[in-house]
């Protein structure tokens, strides 16, 4: 459908809810109003009783393409994304080969052009010895989401612990730098301390609070020194919250933060039931950290909600700890998880939209996305807050085929997902013909 009217929706956008219609034409929102009429006959979607949200923008996913297709592909995981109301994603560079050159980075964009159901962007990766190559990304600041630095161990040649490299990138990058912050020396000492640990319950003791805090502090110090645009991913501890402020609006912040749904949902108490299914880096920690993260989210010290979607096969995850890999698949269910907390009264629907749609667009300076505004791309989601979704192997679209949420019923249902005005999801069915676009940035 090149033209469609979404009728009688409750539109949730920019801190308020209004009732009315939305006219979509040629991929963009043409008109937002009470009752919209057009001179020609236009297909309609009856949204009575449904809530219309901007499409979710997930600023941290691992879709494993290229090189790890047995776990996931851009095609499979982007379909899972749109099934979950995610219309745009930003994907990490630790693939095989890792995105450490401009050529490999562009190869990923070419793959996505022909296979991604959602809009896409890819981070340029940093190693200890590719700083000059990384800084060529300055020339692409309008069409690359940012630079990713693993200041903690990761897949491939991606751990960056050379201070000369860090200073060069922080001082010369014109793009946002996103960091994974865990201190490798502290982790190594903890591994020695807990040598022989064979239970995943030790994971938050090995990758502990101090490992996260000391690395995040270092990133903040580098960014402050060089006035770098820094975004710290997946904050997981109470202690790290002191590094962030809510004294300025998001658009004025030079240092921003992200929290992931699993750190808002699970605690270390859940290892007893779920084991390595919820093993991730940084680790899910004790309940007091979850409570602190919720407080930081609601008072705006934490800016964005994302997933760090990171699928592994069931067989890989069933290996004994610590051979089991870290990572949790969540992109299909992140919005539904947050809607559960809306139902529980912990967060407002407007705040969920702010943190999952508006804030990523503002933080990364996305062009004409993240809001329901006339002239913007029609990335939209229709949700039924009176419906429900039970997570099961039959409806999981991740290639890995499992979720730590299996058997859980989430109290909402995603009915439609529009990507650039086209229905990528319609009443639970994926339209495999829809393809997303390369994201652009107003820098």
C-alpha positions in Angstrom: 0.0 0.0 0.0 1.6 3.3 -1.1 -1.3 5.2 0.5 -3.2 4.2 3.6 -5.3 5.9 6.3 -5.0 4.5 9.9 -8.4 5.3 11.3 -9.5 6.1 14.9 -6.2 5.3 16.6 -5.1 6.5 20.0 -1.8 8.2 18.9 1.0 8.2 21.5 3.6 10.8 20.7 5.8 13.4 22.3 4.3 13.0 25.8 0.6 12.9 25.0 -2.2 10.8 23.7 -4.7 12.0 21.1 -7.4 10.3 19.1 -7.6 10.5 15.3 -6.4 9.4 11.9 -3.0 9.3 10.2 -2.7 9.5 6.4 0.4 7.8 5.0 1.4 8.4 1.4 4.6 7.4 -0.5 6.3 6.1 2.7 5.7 9.3 4.8 3.2 10.7 7.2 1.2 13.2 5.1 -1.4 14.3 7.7 -2.3 13.7 11.3 -5.8 14.8 12.3 -9.2 14.1 13.8 -11.0 12.6 10.8 -9.1 12.6 7.6 -10.9 12.4 4.2 -9.2 12.2 0.8 -10.7 12.9 -2.6 -9.7 9.5 -3.8 -10.6 6.1 -2.3 -7.8 5.1 0.0 -7.2 1.7 1.8 -8.0 2.0 5.5 -6.7 0.2 8.6 -9.3 0.2 11.4 -7.3 1.1 14.6 -10.3 1.6 16.9 -9.2 0.4 20.4 -5.6 0.3 19.3 -2.6 2.6 20.2 -0.4 4.0 17.4 3.2 4.4 18.4 6.3 5.5 16.5 8.4 2.5 15.4 10.9 1.3 18.0 14.5 2.2 17.3 16.9 -0.4 18.8 20.4 1.1 19.0 22.2 -2.1 19.9 21.7 -5.5 18.2 23.9 -8.4 17.1 22.4 -9.9 13.9 25.6 -12.1 13.4 25.8 -11.5 9.6 28.3 -12.1 8.1 30.1 -15.2 9.3 27.8 -16.6 12.1 24.8 -17.5 10.0 24.1 -20.6 12.0 23.1 -18.3 14.9 21.2 -15.6 13.0 21.1 -13.5 9.8 20.1 -9.9 9.0 17.0 -11.4 7.3 15.8 -13.6 10.2 16.5 -11.2 13.0 15.0 -8.1 11.2 11.8 -10.1 10.6 11.8 -10.8 14.4 12.4 -7.1 15.0 9.4 -5.9 12.9 7.2 -8.6 14.5 8.1 -6.9 17.8 7.4 -3.4 16.6 11.1 -2.5 16.0 11.3 -0.6 12.7 15.0 0.5 12.8 18.1 -1.1 14.3 21.8 -0.3 14.7 24.0 -3.4 14.5 27.4 -4.1 16.1 30.7 -4.8 14.4 31.8 -8.0 16.1 30.8 -10.3 13.2 33.2 -12.6 11.2 35.0 -10.8 9.8 34.6 -7.9 12.2 33.7 -4.5 10.6 37.2 -3.1 11.1 37.5 -1.7 7.6 35.4 0.6 5.4 35.1 -2.1 2.8 33.7 -4.7 5.3 31.4 -2.0 6.8 29.9 -1.2 3.3 29.6 -4.9 2.6 27.2 -5.2 5.6 25.1 -2.3 4.2 24.9 -4.0 0.8 23.7 -7.2 2.5 21.0 -5.3 4.5 19.8 -3.5 1.4 18.6 -6.8 0.0 17.7 -8.7 3.1 16.5 -6.4 6.0 12.9 -6.1 6.8 13.6 -3.0 9.0 15.6 0.1 8.5 19.3 -0.4 9.4 22.6 1.2 10.3 25.9 -0.4 11.2 28.6 0.7 13.7 32.3 0.9 12.5 34.4 -1.2 14.8 37.7 -0.3 16.5 40.7 -2.5 17.3 44.0 -1.6 18.8 45.5 -1.1 15.4 42.9 0.4 13.0 42.6 3.9 14.2 43.4 5.5 10.9 40.8 3.3 9.1 38.2 4.2 11.8 38.7 7.9 11.4 37.8 7.6 7.7 34.2 7.2 9.0 34.2 10.9 9.7 33.5 11.3 6.0 30.3 9.2 6.4 28.9 10.9 9.4 25.5 11.4 7.6 25.0 7.7 6.9 26.8 5.7 9.6 25.3 5.6 13.1 28.6 5.7 15.0 31.8 4.1 16.1 31.8 1.1 18.5 34.6 0.5 21.0 34.7 -2.6 23.1 36.4 -1.5 26.3 35.9 -5.1 27.5 36.4 -8.5 26.0 34.4 -9.5 23.0 34.3 -11.7 19.9 37.2 -11.3 17.5 40.0 -8.8 17.5 37.8 -6.1 19.1 39.1 -5.5 22.7 40.6 -2.0 22.7 42.9 -1.5 25.7 45.7 0.6 24.0 45.6 4.1 25.5 47.1 5.7 22.5 44.4 4.3 20.3 41.7 5.3 22.7 43.0 8.9 22.9 43.3 9.1 19.2 39.8 7.9 18.5 38.2 10.0 21.3 40.1 13.1 20.2 39.5 12.9 16.5 36.1 11.2 15.9 33.4 13.4 14.6 30.8 10.6 15.1 29.2 9.4 18.3 31.3 6.8 20.1 29.4 3.9 21.7 31.2 1.8 24.3 30.9 -1.5 25.9 32.5 -0.8 29.3 34.0 -3.6 31.4 37.5 -3.5 32.9 39.4 -6.4 31.7 42.0 -6.4 34.5 39.3 -6.6 37.1 37.6 -9.4 35.3 40.8 -11.3 35.0 41.5 -10.9 38.7 38.0 -12.1 39.5 38.4 -15.2 37.3 41.5 -16.0 39.3 39.6 -15.4 42.5 36.8 -17.7 41.5 38.9 -20.2 39.6 37.0 -23.4 39.1 33.6 -21.8 39.3 31.3 -23.9 37.1 27.9 -22.2 37.8 26.5 -19.2 36.0 25.6 -17.7 39.3 29.3 -16.6 39.6 28.9 -14.6 36.4 28.0 -11.3 38.1 30.8 -11.9 40.6 33.4 -12.2 37.9 32.0 -9.4 35.7 31.2 -7.4 38.8 30.2 -3.8 39.7 33.7 -2.5 39.8 34.6 -3.9 36.4 31.7 -2.0 34.9 32.2 1.2 36.9 35.9 1.6 36.4 35.6 1.1 32.6 32.6 3.5 32.3 34.5 6.1 34.4 37.4 5.9 32.1 35.2 6.4 29.0 33.6 9.4 30.7 37.0 10.9 31.6 38.2 10.5 28.0 35.0 12.0 26.6 35.2 14.9 29.0 38.8 15.5 28.2 38.2 15.6 24.4 34.6 16.8 24.4 33.6 13.6 22.6 30.1 12.6 21.9 29.9 9.4 24.0 27.1 6.9 24.5 27.7 4.1 27.0 25.7 1.0 26.3 23.9 -1.5 28.6 24.4 0.2 32.0 23.9 -2.6 34.6 24.9 -1.2 38.0 23.7 1.3 40.6 27.2 2.7 40.9 27.5 3.7 37.2 24.4 6.0 37.5 26.5 8.6 39.3 28.3 9.2 36.0 25.2 10.5 34.2 23.0 13.6 34.6 19.4 14.6 34.2 20.1 18.3 34.5 20.0 18.9 30.8 17.6 17.8 28.0 18.8 14.9 25.9 19.6 17.0 22.9 22.1 19.0 24.9 23.9 16.0 26.5 27.4 15.1 25.3 27.5 11.9 27.4 24.4 9.6 27.2 23.5 6.1 28.4 21.5 3.1 27.5 19.8 0.4 29.6 18.7 -2.9 28.2 15.4 -4.7 28.8 17.0 -7.7 30.4 18.7 -5.6 33.1 15.3 -4.1 33.8 13.5 -7.4 33.8 15.8 -10.1 35.3 18.0 -10.2 38.4 20.7 -12.6 39.7 18.0 -14.5 41.5 16.8 -15.7 38.0 19.9 -17.7 37.3 18.6 -20.5 39.5 15.7 -21.0 37.0 17.1 -19.8 33.7 20.8 -20.5 34.1 22.9 -19.6 31.1 19.9 -18.5 29.1 20.3 -15.1 30.8 24.1 -15.1 30.8 25.2 -11.8 29.1 27.9 -9.2 29.3 27.6 -7.1 31.3 26.1 -9.5 33.7 22.6 -9.4 35.1 23.2 -8.5 38.8 21.6 -8.5 42.2 18.0 -7.1 42.6 19.1 -3.8 44.1 20.8 -2.9 40.7 17.6 -3.6 38.8 15.7 -1.2 41.2 18.3 1.5 40.8 18.2 1.1 37.0 14.5 1.7 37.0 14.9 4.8 39.1 17.6 6.1 36.7 15.4 5.4 33.7 12.4 7.2 35.2 14.4 10.3 36.3 16.3 10.5 32.9 19.8 9.7 34.0 19.4 6.7 31.6 18.4 7.9 28.2 17.5 4.9 25.9 16.0 1.4 26.3 17.5 -1.2 23.9 18.0 -5.0 23.7 21.6 -5.9 22.9 19.9 -8.7 21.1 22.6 -11.4 20.9 21.4 -14.9 19.7 23.4 -18.1 20.2 22.1 -21.6 19.3 20.4 -23.6 22.1 23.3 -26.1 21.9 25.9 -23.4 22.5 24.0 -21.9 25.4 23.7 -25.4 27.1 27.5 -25.7 27.4 28.6 -25.7 31.0 29.6 -22.3 32.5 32.0 -20.6 31.7 32.2 -22.3 28.2 28.7 -21.1 27.5 28.6 -17.9 25.4 27.1 -14.6 26.7 24.1 -13.1 24.9 20.3 -13.1 25.0 17.8 -12.9 22.1 15.2 -10.2 22.8 14.4 -7.9 19.9 11.1 -9.5 19.1 9.8 -9.0 22.7 11.4 -5.8 24.0 8.4 -3.6 23.4 6.0 -6.2 24.7 8.1 -6.5 27.9 7.9 -2.8 28.5 4.2 -2.8 27.8 3.9 -5.3 30.7 5.4 -2.6 33.0 2.9 -0.1 31.6 0.1 -2.4 32.6 1.7 -2.8 36.1 1.9 1.0 36.5 5.6 1.1 36.8 6.1 3.3 33.7 3.8 5.3 31.5 3.1 4.5 27.8 4.4 8.0 26.9 7.6 7.3 28.7 8.1 4.0 26.9 7.7 5.8 23.6 10.1 8.5 24.8 12.8 6.0 25.7 12.4 3.5 22.8 11.5 5.8 19.9 12.1 9.5 20.5 15.3 9.2 22.5 17.3 7.0 20.1 16.3 9.4 17.2 17.4 12.4 19.3 20.6 10.8 20.6 21.9 9.7 17.2 20.4 12.7 15.3 18.4 10.4 13.1 16.8 12.1 10.0 13.0 12.2 10.1 12.3 9.2 12.2 11.4 8.4 15.8 8.3 10.6 16.0 4.8 10.7 14.6 5.2 14.0 12.7 3.9 15.2 9.3 6.6 14.8 6.7 8.5 12.1 8.7 8.9 8.5 7.5 5.9 6.4 8.4 7.6 4.0 10.8 4.6 3.1 13.0 3.3 0.4 15.3 -0.2 -0.5 16.2 -0.5 -2.3 19.5 -3.5 -3.8 21.3 -3.2 -3.2 25.0 -6.2 -5.4 25.7 -4.6 -8.4 23.9 -1.9 -10.8 25.0 1.1 -12.6 23.5 2.4 -15.9 24.9 6.0 -16.5 23.9 6.4 -20.0 22.4 8.7 -21.8 20.0 5.8 -21.7 17.5 5.9 -17.9 17.3 9.6 -17.1 17.9 11.2 -15.8 14.7 14.8 -15.7 15.9 16.9 -18.2 13.9 18.2 -19.6 17.2 14.6 -20.7 18.0 14.5 -20.0 21.7 13.9 -17.3 24.3 14.3 -17.0 28.0 10.7 -15.8 28.0 9.2 -19.0 26.6 5.9 -19.8 28.3 5.5 -16.2 29.5 2.3 -14.3 28.6 2.9 -10.6 27.9 -0.2 -8.5 28.2 -0.3 -6.8 24.8 -0.3 -7.8 21.1 1.5 -6.1 18.2 -1.0 -5.9 15.3 0.7 -3.9 12.6 4.2 -2.6 12.0 4.7 -0.1 9.2 8.3 0.4 7.8 8.5 3.4 5.5 4.7 3.3 5.1 4.5 -0.4 4.1 2.9 -3.0 6.4 5.8 -5.3 7.3 3.6 -7.0 9.9 -0.2 -7.3 9.4 -2.3 -9.1 12.0 0.7 -11.2 13.0 1.8 -12.1 9.5 5.2 -10.9 8.1 5.2 -9.4 4.6 8.5 -10.8 3.4 8.6 -8.4 0.4 9.1 -5.3 2.6 12.6 -4.0 2.8 13.9 -1.2 5.1 16.2 1.7 4.1 19.6 2.8 5.2 19.3 5.2 8.0 20.6 8.8 7.6 21.7 11.3 10.3 21.5 15.1 10.6 25.1 15.8 11.6 
